[in-house]
Amino acid sequence: MKLFGALLIILVTTAVGFELARRLNERPRQLRTLKVAIQALEAEILFGLTPLAEASHNLAKQTPKPISYLFEYFSYKLRHTELPAYAAWDESIAEMWSLTSLLESEKEILKQFGQTLGQHDRNQQEKQIKMTLAHLEREEGEARDRQHRYERMVKSLGFLTGLLIVILLM
C-alpha cells in the first residue's frame, strides 16, 4: 500500500511538471498564431475593406484554437450586441483568456490594440497594428527564451518534488 501511494505521489507531481512544461511550450506557439491572425485581420480590414465582424468571423475559421475563440467571440458580439468594437474586444479577451497559456503582459497588449479597433483612419489603424505586432514579437522572443531555459527544469522538478515528498513521508 505504501508503494502504491509513493508511486501515485511521484506520478502526480511528475504530471504537474509536464503540464507546466506544456504551458511553457504552448505560449510561443499561441503568440505566433496571434501575430499571424492580427496580420490577417490587418489585410482583411485595411486592404480587403471587409467589415470587422465579417473579418473576425473569417479569422475564427482559419485560426487554430484557443486563439480562434477570441475572434469567434468578437465576431459574435459585434453581430449580436450593440457594444462598440473596443468593448466587444475586451469582453472577448476576458471570455477566452483562461483557455490560453498567455500572460498578463500579452493581455494588456491585446487590450490596447482593442482600444484602437475601428477608432482611427486607415493609416493610424495600420500604425497601431504594426505596433501591436512589434510588441507581440518581443513577447514571443521572451516566451521562446523562457521555454528553452525552463522547460526541462520544470519537468525534472515535478519528478524530484514527488521523490522528495515520498522520502519525507517514509
C-alpha positions as CSV (number, residue, x, y, z in Angstrom):
1,M,0.0,0.0,0.0
2,K,2.9,2.4,0.8
3,L,4.5,1.6,-2.5
4,F,1.2,2.4,-4.3
5,G,0.9,5.7,-2.5
6,A,4.5,6.6,-3.2
7,L,4.1,5.8,-6.9
8,L,0.9,7.8,-7.0
9,I,2.6,10.9,-5.5
10,I,5.5,10.6,-7.9
11,L,3.1,10.2,-10.9
12,V,1.0,13.2,-9.9
13,T,3.9,15.6,-9.3
14,T,5.6,14.5,-12.5
15,A,2.3,15.1,-14.4
16,V,2.2,18.6,-12.9
17,G,5.7,19.2,-14.0
18,F,4.9,18.1,-17.5
19,E,1.8,20.2,-17.6
20,L,3.7,23.3,-16.6
21,A,6.3,22.5,-19.3
22,R,3.5,22.1,-21.8
23,R,2.2,25.6,-20.9
24,L,5.7,27.0,-21.4
25,N,5.8,25.2,-24.8
26,E,2.3,26.5,-25.8
27,R,2.9,30.2,-25.1
28,P,5.3,30.9,-28.0
29,R,3.1,28.9,-30.4
30,Q,0.0,30.8,-29.3
31,L,1.8,34.1,-29.7
32,R,2.9,33.2,-33.2
33,T,-0.7,32.2,-34.0
34,L,-1.9,35.5,-32.6
35,K,0.5,37.5,-34.7
36,V,-0.5,35.7,-37.9
37,A,-4.2,36.3,-37.0
38,I,-3.6,40.0,-36.4
39,Q,-1.7,40.3,-39.7
40,A,-4.6,38.5,-41.5
41,L,-7.1,40.9,-39.7
42,E,-5.0,43.8,-41.0
43,A,-5.2,42.5,-44.5
44,E,-8.9,41.9,-44.3
45,I,-9.9,45.3,-42.9
46,L,-7.3,47.6,-44.4
47,F,-6.8,46.1,-47.9
48,G,-9.9,44.0,-48.4
49,L,-12.1,46.6,-46.7
50,T,-14.0,43.8,-45.0
51,P,-16.3,44.8,-42.1
52,L,-14.8,44.0,-38.7
53,A,-17.5,41.4,-37.7
54,E,-17.1,39.5,-41.0
55,A,-13.3,39.7,-40.9
56,S,-13.3,38.3,-37.4
57,H,-15.7,35.5,-38.4
58,N,-13.4,34.5,-41.3
59,L,-10.4,34.6,-39.0
60,A,-12.1,32.4,-36.4
61,K,-12.5,29.7,-39.0
62,Q,-8.9,29.9,-40.1
63,T,-7.1,30.2,-36.8
64,P,-6.2,27.3,-34.5
65,K,-7.8,27.0,-31.0
66,P,-7.7,28.6,-28.5
67,I,-6.8,31.8,-30.3
68,S,-9.7,31.3,-32.7
69,Y,-12.1,31.7,-29.8
70,L,-11.1,35.4,-29.4
71,F,-12.2,36.1,-33.0
72,E,-15.2,33.9,-32.7
73,Y,-16.5,35.7,-29.6
74,F,-15.6,39.1,-31.0
75,S,-17.5,38.4,-34.2
76,Y,-20.5,37.2,-32.3
77,K,-20.5,40.2,-30.0
78,L,-20.2,42.6,-33.0
79,R,-23.1,40.9,-34.8
80,H,-25.5,40.3,-31.9
81,T,-24.9,43.1,-29.4
82,E,-24.8,46.9,-29.6
83,L,-21.4,47.0,-28.0
84,P,-18.7,49.3,-29.6
85,A,-15.8,47.4,-31.1
86,Y,-13.4,48.1,-28.1
87,A,-15.9,46.8,-25.5
88,A,-16.7,43.7,-27.6
89,W,-12.9,43.1,-27.9
90,D,-12.4,43.4,-24.2
91,E,-15.2,41.1,-23.3
92,S,-13.9,38.6,-25.9
93,I,-10.5,38.6,-24.3
94,A,-12.0,38.1,-20.9
95,E,-14.0,35.1,-22.0
96,M,-11.2,33.3,-23.8
97,W,-8.2,34.2,-21.7
98,S,-8.4,31.3,-19.3
99,L,-8.1,28.9,-22.3
100,T,-4.7,30.2,-23.3
101,S,-1.2,30.0,-22.0
102,L,-0.6,33.7,-22.4
103,L,0.5,36.1,-19.7
104,E,-1.0,39.3,-18.4
105,S,1.5,41.4,-20.5
106,E,0.1,39.9,-23.7
107,K,-3.4,40.6,-22.4
108,E,-2.5,44.3,-21.9
109,I,-1.1,44.4,-25.5
110,L,-4.3,43.0,-26.8
111,K,-6.5,45.3,-24.8
112,Q,-4.5,48.3,-26.0
113,F,-4.9,47.1,-29.6
114,G,-8.7,46.7,-29.0
115,Q,-8.9,50.3,-27.9
116,T,-7.9,51.4,-31.4
117,L,-10.1,49.0,-33.4
118,G,-12.4,51.0,-35.6
119,Q,-11.5,54.3,-34.0
120,H,-9.0,55.7,-36.5
121,D,-8.4,56.2,-40.2
122,R,-6.6,53.6,-42.3
123,N,-3.1,55.0,-41.7
124,Q,-3.5,55.3,-38.0
125,Q,-5.0,51.8,-37.8
126,E,-2.1,50.4,-39.8
127,K,0.4,52.0,-37.4
128,Q,-1.4,50.6,-34.4
129,I,-1.4,47.1,-35.9
130,K,2.3,47.4,-36.6
131,M,3.0,48.5,-33.0
132,T,0.9,45.6,-31.7
133,L,2.8,43.1,-33.9
134,A,6.1,44.5,-32.7
135,H,5.0,44.1,-29.0
136,L,3.9,40.6,-29.7
137,E,7.1,39.8,-31.5
138,R,9.1,40.9,-28.4
139,E,6.8,38.8,-26.1
140,E,7.3,35.8,-28.4
141,G,11.1,36.1,-28.2
142,E,10.8,36.3,-24.4
143,A,8.5,33.2,-24.4
144,R,10.9,31.2,-26.5
145,D,13.8,32.1,-24.3
146,R,11.8,31.1,-21.2
147,Q,10.8,27.9,-22.8
148,H,14.4,26.9,-23.7
149,R,15.6,27.9,-20.2
150,Y,12.9,26.3,-18.0
151,E,11.1,23.5,-19.9
152,R,13.5,20.7,-18.8
153,M,13.9,22.1,-15.4
154,V,10.2,22.2,-14.7
155,K,9.8,18.5,-15.9
156,S,12.6,17.4,-13.6
157,L,11.4,19.5,-10.7
158,G,8.0,17.8,-10.9
159,F,9.6,14.3,-10.6
160,L,12.1,15.4,-7.9
161,T,9.4,17.1,-5.8
162,G,7.4,13.8,-5.8
163,L,10.5,11.9,-4.8
164,L,11.2,14.4,-2.0
165,I,7.7,14.1,-0.7
166,V,7.9,10.3,-0.8
167,I,11.2,10.3,1.1
168,L,9.9,12.7,3.7
169,L,6.8,10.5,4.2
170,M,8.7,7.3,4.6
